[in-house]
């Protein structure tokens, strides 16, 4: 389907004195799977509701295929929404739920039957056409809600945490199915979530939001590997974020000091000087034998080891006084790190990133709770 480009221009939403969305600018090309990611209260759902037409913006534009829809009522926008609770009619069958919107398009009975059949086939729900919602699992209800939205041929499909009520295993499976479905129908999906794994798994691009603003926009790999702020590094996935002093360019990277130890950060803002943050992902931290020498190594002590199946999460107390995590692949060997073991920790320079200290706050305690739940 042609079209489906969405542009948000200086978009603002205020509720009284509270600013929920503070002047964001985003471009979503046709056919893209775009996610708005952030903790509760960051403005992502309000942004989605403005695109849908359920909220009117205080300022700014919402362009759909270059036409400003900011003041257009919801039913006159060629977009559709799938909610977290699916909003299915309990007294209607699956096929009646899916066909519900077609009566407003004045479709003939034959056309309606054909389109319902194709929609159910698309979401693999044809065998359940005569069932009612209370006879379906959560994943099946989600598929019905998707079929009901897609049957109207919207240019843009808006999804407000539609997998949030499902158990973890089913959620992981439907993430893959949803991305496959989006590629098959070829329309723009705008997806709201606080779950980092969902965003990384499905998205072509992600906008990380905080306090009504966009912190960073980019493909999942770029956002994860190259966070531009301490907030993004701390929210997306698990990150070891440490206070440091930066001394500018040195040996092709940025010289940083953590306590009395000097390191070279090969990623990030090499010109940073003064107070800074350095970050490294747990899977990039290397645990070595005590006394191992070389660049970017610090003495440490094992606090505890957490077994999580595919990996061992090793909590380490550095000689600098800071605590970090290292993720070690589970190889099936009997080797374990025991509480109190003295080790050396290597931070490979190409995995160590320096971030400027000013401008962006790290997650507040309430937001950290959300991030922990979502991981």
C-alpha angles and dihedrals in degrees: 000000000000121000130021100139113152125195126181112200121193089327115190132177123184128183102198106302093343117095109209096174116027110199106303126183120200137160121204114185121215114282096016125137100223124181130201104208129187146104125286112294096023094117100252097121092043088053091051092048090053091052089050092048096242090116127038115224119241090217138356140043137285108201121195108187088342094306116117108237097172094116097030116112117247097252091057094055119090092230133101133200135220112200130206093249091045091224094228120172106249095206094054128078122242093263092046090051091050093047095047098099094047094076088067088055089052092234117177119246091253093048091046092051092050095047093046090051092051092046093051091046090051092057094036095245101119094114090056098051095117097046126100123233094258088061092058134081121242092260092050092050089052090054091051090052089051092049091049090053097043096048089072090061097232119187089221129032116202118203121193106198092305093173096048096101096050128095118261098256094048091045091056092050094048092049089066093042092050093052090047090050092050091052090049097051092038099212130130115274119197109192128191119203144145090204109102094197091055091052094046093046100049111022131100086195136003133208111204109208134197131173093349095310136100111245098185139348126202148101115309095255092050093048092048099040099035111032110180097206138033089246094058092045091051098043103042108070121321118316134181101227116187136180113243146162114242122210103187131250116354131161092347094310140058119286110227133178123213105187106310094337124097120212138174117232110203096189135058131023105355093184094060114126130184125009112014145149125244122199138190130175116245093239090060096054112102121209114209138174118288112273096024106152133207142091120322095015127134132183114247144168127227111243097182144326124232119203111216101164108252093036143026114230107212116196110209131192109210124215086245089066095252125122122224140169130239122192114212121191114245103243095172094248123133092241111122136171110234129206109270096023113144112226143158121245124210123204104196107224094229089057097045114091128192119213129189113255099223133071104031128064121220117238117299117232094261091051092049089059089056092047092050092050091050097050 
